[in-house]
């Protein structure tokens, strides 16, 4: 994937607890939330942390629609083949 002159490799493992609803939500939203953070290019660590928290809050606020359960979430973002950011 190419964004703002940067080559990104986006990798993730989502392991659902009690089904695949939450991992499916994460697959659709977590990377998008990370890349939407304004400070991603200047402070990736903070941006990733904020996006994880926002995504978690969104999941909790939609628990009546998403159901019970949860998911392990591990992400890795490789920027320009040089910098690797891993979070869980």
N, CA, C and O atoms as a GROMACS GRO file, in nm:
protein
  352
    1UNK      N    1   0.085  -0.116   0.000
    1UNK     CA    2   0.000   0.000   0.000
    1UNK      C    3   0.090   0.123   0.000
    1UNK      O    4   0.193   0.126   0.067
    2UNK      N    5   0.050   0.225  -0.075
    2UNK     CA    6   0.127   0.348  -0.081
    2UNK      C    7   0.039   0.463  -0.032
    2UNK      O    8  -0.072   0.484  -0.081
    3UNK      N    9   0.091   0.539   0.066
    3UNK     CA   10   0.022   0.656   0.121
    3UNK      C   11   0.124   0.766   0.142
    3UNK      O   12   0.229   0.744   0.202
    4UNK      N   13   0.093   0.885   0.092
    4UNK     CA   14   0.178   1.003   0.110
    4UNK      C   15   0.327   0.972   0.082
    4UNK      O   16   0.413   1.002   0.165
    5UNK      N   17   0.355   0.916  -0.031
    5UNK     CA   18   0.492   0.885  -0.072
    5UNK      C   19   0.560   0.778   0.015
    5UNK      O   20   0.682   0.761   0.007
    6UNK      N   21   0.484   0.708   0.096
    6UNK     CA   22   0.539   0.604   0.182
    6UNK      C   23   0.483   0.468   0.139
    6UNK      O   24   0.365   0.456   0.104
    7UNK      N   25   0.568   0.370   0.142
    7UNK     CA   26   0.526   0.232   0.116
    7UNK      C   27   0.497   0.168   0.251
    7UNK      O   28   0.583   0.165   0.339
    8UNK      N   29   0.375   0.116   0.267
    8UNK     CA   30   0.335   0.054   0.394
    8UNK      C   31   0.306  -0.094   0.375
    8UNK      O   32   0.240  -0.134   0.278
    9UNK      N   33   0.355  -0.174   0.468
    9UNK     CA   34   0.315  -0.313   0.479
    9UNK      C   35   0.230  -0.324   0.603
    9UNK      O   36   0.276  -0.290   0.712
   10UNK      N   37   0.108  -0.371   0.589
   10UNK     CA   38   0.015  -0.383   0.702
   10UNK      C   39  -0.013  -0.530   0.728
   10UNK      O   40  -0.060  -0.602   0.640
   11UNK      N   41   0.016  -0.575   0.849
   11UNK     CA   42   0.001  -0.716   0.885
   11UNK      C   43  -0.074  -0.724   1.018
   11UNK      O   44  -0.053  -0.641   1.106
   12UNK      N   45  -0.161  -0.824   1.032
   12UNK     CA   46  -0.237  -0.837   1.156
   12UNK      C   47  -0.276  -0.981   1.183
   12UNK      O   48  -0.289  -1.063   1.092
   13UNK      N   49  -0.293  -1.009   1.311
   13UNK     CA   50  -0.352  -1.135   1.356
   13UNK      C   51  -0.464  -1.096   1.451
   13UNK      O   52  -0.442  -1.024   1.549
   14UNK      N   53  -0.584  -1.144   1.423
   14UNK     CA   54  -0.700  -1.123   1.510
   14UNK      C   55  -0.752  -1.261   1.547
   14UNK      O   56  -0.787  -1.341   1.460
   15UNK      N   57  -0.758  -1.289   1.676
   15UNK     CA   58  -0.803  -1.419   1.724
   15UNK      C   59  -0.925  -1.397   1.812
   15UNK      O   60  -0.912  -1.355   1.927
   16UNK      N   61  -1.041  -1.426   1.758
   16UNK     CA   62  -1.167  -1.398   1.828
   16UNK      C   63  -1.195  -1.491   1.944
   16UNK      O   64  -1.157  -1.608   1.945
   17UNK      N   65  -1.261  -1.434   2.042
   17UNK     CA   66  -1.310  -1.510   2.158
   17UNK      C   67  -1.462  -1.511   2.145
   17UNK      O   68  -1.524  -1.404   2.145
   18UNK      N   69  -1.520  -1.624   2.134
   18UNK     CA   70  -1.665  -1.642   2.118
   18UNK      C   71  -1.713  -1.602   1.978
   18UNK      O   72  -1.821  -1.544   1.965
   19UNK      N   73  -1.636  -1.631   1.876
   19UNK     CA   74  -1.682  -1.606   1.741
   19UNK      C   75  -1.594  -1.513   1.661
   19UNK      O   76  -1.486  -1.474   1.706
   20UNK      N   77  -1.643  -1.477   1.541
   20UNK     CA   78  -1.562  -1.396   1.452
   20UNK      C   79  -1.613  -1.252   1.434
   20UNK      O   80  -1.561  -1.179   1.350
   21UNK      N   81  -1.712  -1.212   1.511
   21UNK     CA   82  -1.769  -1.078   1.495
   21UNK      C   83  -1.668  -0.968   1.525
   21UNK      O   84  -1.652  -0.876   1.445
   22UNK      N   85  -1.601  -0.977   1.638
   22UNK     CA   86  -1.504  -0.873   1.676
   22UNK      C   87  -1.381  -0.875   1.584
   22UNK      O   88  -1.338  -0.769   1.540
   23UNK      N   89  -1.325  -0.992   1.552
   23UNK     CA   90  -1.213  -0.991   1.457
   23UNK      C   91  -1.252  -0.932   1.322
   23UNK      O   92  -1.171  -0.863   1.259
   24UNK      N   93  -1.373  -0.956   1.276
   24UNK     CA   94  -1.419  -0.897   1.150
   24UNK      C   95  -1.426  -0.746   1.161
   24UNK      O   96  -1.388  -0.675   1.068
   25UNK      N   97  -1.474  -0.697   1.274
   25UNK     CA   98  -1.479  -0.552   1.297
   25UNK      C   99  -1.338  -0.494   1.296
   25UNK      O  100  -1.313  -0.392   1.232
   26UNK      N  101  -1.246  -0.560   1.365
   26UNK     CA  102  -1.107  -0.514   1.369
   26UNK      C  103  -1.046  -0.511   1.229
   26UNK      O  104  -0.977  -0.417   1.193
   27UNK      N  105  -1.072  -0.615   1.152
   27UNK     CA  106  -1.018  -0.623   1.016
   27UNK      C  107  -1.065  -0.504   0.932
   27UNK      O  108  -0.989  -0.452   0.851
   28UNK      N  109  -1.187  -0.461   0.951
   28UNK     CA  110  -1.243  -0.350   0.873
   28UNK      C  111  -1.200  -0.213   0.925
   28UNK      O  112  -1.193  -0.118   0.848
   29UNK      N  113  -1.170  -0.201   1.056
   29UNK     CA  114  -1.156  -0.068   1.115
   29UNK      C  115  -1.021  -0.034   1.179
   29UNK      O  116  -0.983   0.083   1.179
   30UNK      N  117  -0.947  -0.130   1.232
   30UNK     CA  118  -0.829  -0.094   1.312
   30UNK      C  119  -0.721  -0.023   1.230
   30UNK      O  120  -0.675   0.084   1.270
   31UNK      N  121  -0.681  -0.078   1.117
   31UNK     CA  122  -0.578  -0.010   1.037
   31UNK      C  123  -0.628   0.125   0.987
   31UNK      O  124  -0.553   0.222   0.984
   32UNK      N  125  -0.754   0.132   0.947
   32UNK     CA  126  -0.811   0.260   0.902
   32UNK      C  127  -0.802   0.363   1.014
   32UNK      O  128  -0.766   0.478   0.989
   33UNK      N  129  -0.833   0.322   1.137
   33UNK     CA  130  -0.825   0.414   1.251
   33UNK      C  131  -0.681   0.456   1.278
   33UNK      O  132  -0.656   0.572   1.311
   34UNK      N  133  -0.589   0.364   1.263
   34UNK     CA  134  -0.447   0.398   1.285
   34UNK      C  135  -0.403   0.502   1.182
   34UNK      O  136  -0.342   0.603   1.217
   35UNK      N  137  -0.434   0.479   1.056
   35UNK     CA  138  -0.387   0.567   0.950
   35UNK      C  139  -0.461   0.701   0.948
   35UNK      O  140  -0.411   0.797   0.890
   36UNK      N  141  -0.578   0.708   1.011
   36UNK     CA  142  -0.652   0.834   1.021
   36UNK      C  143  -0.595   0.926   1.128
   36UNK      O  144  -0.621   1.047   1.126
   37UNK      N  145  -0.518   0.872   1.221
   37UNK     CA  146  -0.461   0.956   1.327
   37UNK      C  147  -0.366   1.057   1.264
   37UNK      O  148  -0.272   1.020   1.193
   38UNK      N  149  -0.390   1.185   1.290
   38UNK     CA  150  -0.312   1.292   1.229
   38UNK      C  151  -0.162   1.280   1.255
   38UNK      O  152  -0.080   1.314   1.170
   39UNK      N  153  -0.127   1.232   1.373
   39UNK     CA  154   0.014   1.228   1.411
   39UNK      C  155   0.085   1.099   1.371
   39UNK      O  156   0.198   1.074   1.414
   40UNK      N  157   0.020   1.016   1.289
   40UNK     CA  158   0.080   0.888   1.253
   40UNK      C  159   0.221   0.905   1.195
   40UNK      O  160   0.310   0.828   1.230
   41UNK      N  161   0.242   1.003   1.108
   41UNK     CA  162   0.371   1.016   1.041
   41UNK      C  163   0.477   1.080   1.129
   41UNK      O  164   0.596   1.064   1.101
   42UNK      N  165   0.438   1.150   1.234
   42UNK     CA  166   0.538   1.214   1.322
   42UNK      C  167   0.559   1.138   1.452
   42UNK      O  168   0.668   1.144   1.510
   43UNK      N  169   0.456   1.067   1.498
   43UNK     CA  170   0.466   0.991   1.623
   43UNK      C  171   0.382   0.864   1.610
   43UNK      O  172   0.275   0.854   1.670
   44UNK      N  173   0.431   0.767   1.532
   44UNK     CA  174   0.353   0.645   1.508
   44UNK      C  175   0.313   0.572   1.636
   44UNK      O  176   0.203   0.519   1.646
   45UNK      N  177   0.402   0.568   1.734
   45UNK     CA  178   0.372   0.497   1.858
   45UNK      C  179   0.247   0.554   1.926
   45UNK      O  180   0.158   0.479   1.965
   46UNK      N  181   0.243   0.684   1.939
   46UNK     CA  182   0.127   0.748   2.002
   46UNK      C  183   0.002   0.730   1.917
   46UNK      O  184  -0.106   0.703   1.970
   47UNK      N  185   0.014   0.745   1.787
   47UNK     CA  186  -0.100   0.732   1.698
   47UNK      C  187  -0.158   0.590   1.703
   47UNK      O  188  -0.280   0.573   1.707
   48UNK      N  189  -0.072   0.490   1.704
   48UNK     CA  190  -0.118   0.351   1.711
   48UNK      C  191  -0.189   0.326   1.844
   48UNK      O  192  -0.295   0.264   1.847
   49UNK      N  193  -0.132   0.373   1.952
   49UNK     CA  194  -0.193   0.357   2.083
   49UNK      C  195  -0.331   0.423   2.089
   49UNK      O  196  -0.427   0.363   2.138
   50UNK      N  197  -0.341   0.545   2.039
   50UNK     CA  198  -0.470   0.615   2.037
   50UNK      C  199  -0.572   0.542   1.952
   50UNK      O  200  -0.688   0.532   1.990
   51UNK      N  201  -0.530   0.491   1.837
   51UNK     CA  202  -0.622   0.421   1.748
   51UNK      C  203  -0.671   0.291   1.810
   51UNK      O  204  -0.788   0.255   1.796
   52UNK      N  205  -0.582   0.219   1.878
   52UNK     CA  206  -0.625   0.097   1.948
   52UNK      C  207  -0.730   0.133   2.053
   52UNK      O  208  -0.832   0.065   2.064
   53UNK      N  209  -0.706   0.238   2.128
   53UNK     CA  210  -0.800   0.278   2.233
   53UNK      C  211  -0.934   0.321   2.173
   53UNK      O  212  -1.039   0.282   2.223
   54UNK      N  213  -0.931   0.399   2.067
   54UNK     CA  214  -1.056   0.443   2.002
   54UNK      C  215  -1.132   0.324   1.945
   54UNK      O  216  -1.255   0.319   1.955
   55UNK      N  217  -1.061   0.231   1.887
   55UNK     CA  218  -1.126   0.113   1.830
   55UNK      C  219  -1.188   0.028   1.940
   55UNK      O  220  -1.299  -0.022   1.925
   56UNK      N  221  -1.116   0.013   2.050
   56UNK     CA  222  -1.169  -0.061   2.165
   56UNK      C  223  -1.296   0.006   2.217
   56UNK      O  224  -1.395  -0.062   2.246
   57UNK      N  225  -1.294   0.137   2.231
   57UNK     CA  226  -1.412   0.210   2.278
   57UNK      C  227  -1.529   0.193   2.181
   57UNK      O  228  -1.643   0.177   2.224
   58UNK      N  229  -1.502   0.195   2.052
   58UNK     CA  230  -1.609   0.176   1.953
   58UNK      C  231  -1.670   0.037   1.965
   58UNK      O  232  -1.792   0.022   1.956
   59UNK      N  233  -1.586  -0.063   1.986
   59UNK     CA  234  -1.636  -0.200   2.002
   59UNK      C  235  -1.723  -0.209   2.127
   59UNK      O  236  -1.831  -0.267   2.124
   60UNK      N  237  -1.676  -0.151   2.237
   60UNK     CA  238  -1.754  -0.155   2.361
   60UNK      C  239  -1.886  -0.081   2.346
   60UNK      O  240  -1.988  -0.126   2.399
   61UNK      N  241  -1.886   0.031   2.277
   61UNK     CA  242  -2.009   0.108   2.261
   61UNK      C  243  -2.109   0.039   2.168
   61UNK      O  244  -2.228   0.069   2.171
   62UNK      N  245  -2.061  -0.054   2.086
   62UNK     CA  246  -2.148  -0.127   1.994
   62UNK      C  247  -2.170  -0.271   2.038
   62UNK      O  248  -2.210  -0.355   1.958
   63UNK      N  249  -2.144  -0.299   2.164
   63UNK     CA  250  -2.152  -0.438   2.211
   63UNK      C  251  -2.291  -0.499   2.193
   63UNK      O  252  -2.303  -0.620   2.175
   64UNK      N  253  -2.396  -0.417   2.197
   64UNK     CA  254  -2.530  -0.473   2.176
   64UNK      C  255  -2.546  -0.524   2.033
   64UNK      O  256  -2.621  -0.620   2.009
   65UNK      N  257  -2.478  -0.462   1.937
   65UNK     CA  258  -2.483  -0.509   1.798
   65UNK      C  259  -2.378  -0.615   1.768
   65UNK      O  260  -2.404  -0.709   1.692
   66UNK      N  261  -2.260  -0.600   1.827
   66UNK     CA  262  -2.150  -0.692   1.798
   66UNK      C  263  -2.155  -0.820   1.879
   66UNK      O  264  -2.096  -0.920   1.840
   67UNK      N  265  -2.224  -0.817   1.991
   67UNK     CA  266  -2.236  -0.936   2.074
   67UNK      C  267  -2.124  -0.946   2.175
   67UNK      O  268  -2.037  -0.860   2.184
   68UNK      N  269  -2.129  -1.054   2.250
   68UNK     CA  270  -2.029  -1.078   2.353
   68UNK      C  271  -1.902  -1.133   2.290
   68UNK      O  272  -1.904  -1.182   2.177
   69UNK      N  273  -1.796  -1.125   2.363
   69UNK     CA  274  -1.670  -1.178   2.314
   69UNK      C  275  -1.566  -1.070   2.303
   69UNK      O  276  -1.581  -0.961   2.359
   70UNK      N  277  -1.463  -1.099   2.234
   70UNK     CA  278  -1.354  -1.006   2.217
   70UNK      C  279  -1.257  -1.064   2.117
   70UNK      O  280  -1.291  -1.152   2.039
   71UNK      N  281  -1.135  -1.012   2.120
   71UNK     CA  282  -1.036  -1.061   2.025
   71UNK      C  283  -0.896  -1.020   2.069
   71UNK      O  284  -0.876  -0.913   2.127
   72UNK      N  285  -0.803  -1.104   2.040
   72UNK     CA  286  -0.664  -1.064   2.044
   72UNK      C  287  -0.639  -0.985   1.916
   72UNK      O  288  -0.693  -1.019   1.810
   73UNK      N  289  -0.558  -0.881   1.926
   73UNK     CA  290  -0.525  -0.803   1.807
   73UNK      C  291  -0.375  -0.774   1.811
   73UNK      O  292  -0.326  -0.710   1.903
   74UNK      N  293  -0.305  -0.821   1.711
   74UNK     CA  294  -0.162  -0.794   1.696
   74UNK      C  295  -0.144  -0.733   1.557
   74UNK      O  296  -0.183  -0.792   1.457
   75UNK      N  297  -0.083  -0.615   1.553
   75UNK     CA  298  -0.060  -0.550   1.424
   75UNK      C  299   0.088  -0.519   1.406
   75UNK      O  300   0.161  -0.497   1.503
   76UNK      N  301   0.129  -0.516   1.282
   76UNK     CA  302   0.264  -0.475   1.247
   76UNK      C  303   0.253  -0.385   1.124
   76UNK      O  304   0.185  -0.418   1.027
   77UNK      N  305   0.321  -0.272   1.132
   77UNK     CA  306   0.323  -0.178   1.020
   77UNK      C  307   0.468  -0.155   0.981
   77UNK      O  308   0.549  -0.110   1.063
   78UNK      N  309   0.501  -0.187   0.858
   78UNK     CA  310   0.635  -0.167   0.805
   78UNK      C  311   0.632  -0.043   0.716
   78UNK      O  312   0.561  -0.040   0.615
   79UNK      N  313   0.710   0.058   0.754
   79UNK     CA  314   0.712   0.184   0.680
   79UNK      C  315   0.839   0.191   0.595
   79UNK      O  316   0.951   0.190   0.647
   80UNK      N  317   0.820   0.199   0.464
   80UNK     CA  318   0.929   0.211   0.367
   80UNK      C  319   1.034   0.100   0.380
   80UNK      O  320   1.150   0.121   0.346
   81UNK      N  321   0.993  -0.015   0.428
   81UNK     CA  322   1.086  -0.126   0.443
   81UNK      C  323   1.195  -0.102   0.545
   81UNK      O  324   1.293  -0.176   0.550
   82UNK      N  325   1.179   0.003   0.629
   82UNK     CA  326   1.285   0.041   0.723
   82UNK      C  327   1.239   0.036   0.868
   82UNK      O  328   1.305  -0.024   0.953
   83UNK      N  329   1.126   0.100   0.896
   83UNK     CA  330   1.076   0.110   1.034
   83UNK      C  331   0.962   0.012   1.053
   83UNK      O  332   0.872   0.003   0.970
   84UNK      N  333   0.966  -0.063   1.163
   84UNK     CA  334   0.862  -0.160   1.196
   84UNK      C  335   0.799  -0.123   1.328
   84UNK      O  336   0.868  -0.109   1.430
   85UNK      N  337   0.665  -0.106   1.328
   85UNK     CA  338   0.590  -0.076   1.449
   85UNK      C  339   0.497  -0.192   1.476
   85UNK      O  340   0.414  -0.227   1.392
   86UNK      N  341   0.510  -0.253   1.595
   86UNK     CA  342   0.429  -0.368   1.633
   86UNK      C  343   0.350  -0.331   1.758
   86UNK      O  344   0.403  -0.270   1.850
   87UNK      N  345   0.223  -0.370   1.759
   87UNK     CA  346   0.138  -0.340   1.874
   87UNK      C  347   0.043  -0.456   1.898
   87UNK      O  348   0.014  -0.534   1.807
   88UNK      N  349  -0.005  -0.464   2.022
   88UNK     CA  350  -0.111  -0.561   2.054
   88UNK      C  351  -0.200  -0.507   2.164
   88UNK      O  352  -0.295  -0.573   2.205
   0.00000   0.00000   0.00000
